[in-house]
Amino acid sequence: MDESAYLEHDGVGLARLVAAGEVTARELLDAARLRAQAVDPAVNALCHWLDDHADERVGQPLTGPFAGVPFLLKDLHQHLAGQPTSDGCRALVGRRADVTSTVVQRWLDAGLVVFGKTNTPEFGAKGVTEPTAFGPTRNPWALDRTPGGSSGGSAAAVAAGIVPVAAASDGGGSIRIPAACCGLVGLKPGRGLVPFGPHESEPLDGLATHGVVSRTVRDTAAMLDAVIGSDDMSPYASAAPERSLLAQLDEAPGPLRIGYTTHCALRDQPHPEAVLAVERAAQLLTDLGHRVEEVRPPHDDRQLGKDFLTIWFVHQAIEVDQVARETGAGDEGFELDTRMMAALGRSFSAVELQAAQERRRDHVAALAALHTDHDLLLTPTLGEPPIRIGALDTPAALQAVTAGLLRTRTAGLLRRTGIVDQVVQRNLAWVPYTQLANITGRPAISLPLHRTAEGLPMGVQFVGRLRSEGLLLRLARQLEDAAPWAQHLPRASMSGTAPTAVPTGGA
């Protein structure tokens, strides 16, 4: 299969070619590898190649809805037994998984051919993908820009045409942010739908979930169909959709009542491109017969941001301490920013952490109140266009201060300075809209409905009620039909920073 034919199809389309005998799994794997060899030196999406595993797999009979389709795992809590699994951390480079994660096994059962793992920030802790262990991943639409994080490697791989769909995960926006940065579809399923066994039960206090980034809505729907359902490590059995999500796509979603907002307490003014993205989406929705109206943000987003970071920093402290015990790694095994987050996490009291957890009830209630008379909440996905590589690097002065406080075990003093607040503000202000769905456990989807004047992708986000994955996907399919996006990929050369595109044959 030549490159143009490979790029023409989404995952469902490639699987149909294999089922019809028009192409083999081996030919698709060869095409994916050739594409990766051509573009990955520029974007740095892959951090591990799993050649032996992939070669063995295409030599076996494959069954399932994605039989023979090339696929990439995210290098974070998506374990394949015997293969590298490093979580973007220097201390874990060289570690190999002892068992296969439940979600990975379900992808294998669907017939996918895993041939690599994608880059992620250390422990998935940032909205950009620039780990010191493997270097920064770059946005295929503009190589000086971020593809987002933490599923930035997966999003870059899909946008660059290496695979049509790739594994991702989302603890604070890590599916939706990269999808928005790279012009892709990114659905965060609701809490508990996708399992985390066998090593974990409900990580990050239920904020995190597995999923994918893709070029087409039907790939996202079919992938979710393949993985939903509890396992033995699940703390409860979340109600699954009554029917296949893929089978529902041809059903009309509405008319719907949709409330939109671009307001954010972490920014003095919404970025003009974020406003334009939502305004254009609102007009398209209106043209399609939906009732769209501006609403006030249903929740206290400044307090939600503080609560989110309290939970996140404490989680980082637990993660760093666990890895240090398992590997014997010292400070050199972890990035300075990670160590700073962990130190801040240790400085919170049990009462402070529990208070942040208890306030999740307030955020759930606020969003539920909006959903009493609106089917969906529409916001920008990003606070501003994809930022430049290195834009969130910790300033040298703060690095020096932090290193000193860490050495003297007085890093908790950082909470008393305004410097950390400034860093936190900057890190969340460019992606302030996504944490709501994680804190409340609601499903949310980012769709690539806008590009800036420079041609940079910017998504819009829809947040739904519990069990609204089907509705979100049906609306996404309607918007995809009205304003197609999958027919374009960044220029194959990936040699410059101008975000140019070449047409493909669609999906």
Summary of the structure (lengths in Angstrom):
residues: 507
radius of gyration: 21.2
end to end distance: 16.0
largest distance: 65.1
contacts: 1944
relative contact order: 0.14
helix: 43%
strand: 14%
